[in-house]
């Protein structure tokens, strides 16, 4: 995904208020980008946390939508890359 994902307007209002500042939005975008990097890392390594990735106390998918979240993961780490080699004795 070459552009930044659109933020969910309801989540923005609930977390940042009805009139969010440009600074607040930029901080949210940076936190979302970091959470996405963590999600990609978890998928690539196979070490997926049992806890949801949170941004501002809300699940990442609340900010960008589950469809967008899934698309980012699919594009960043295709499933073909994730073929696991069985562990030996």
Secondary structure, DSSP 8 states (H G I E B T S, - for coil): --S-----HHHHHHHH-TT--HHHHHHHHHHHHHHHHHHHHHHHHT---SS--EETTEEHHHHH-HHHHHHHHHHHS-GGGG-------
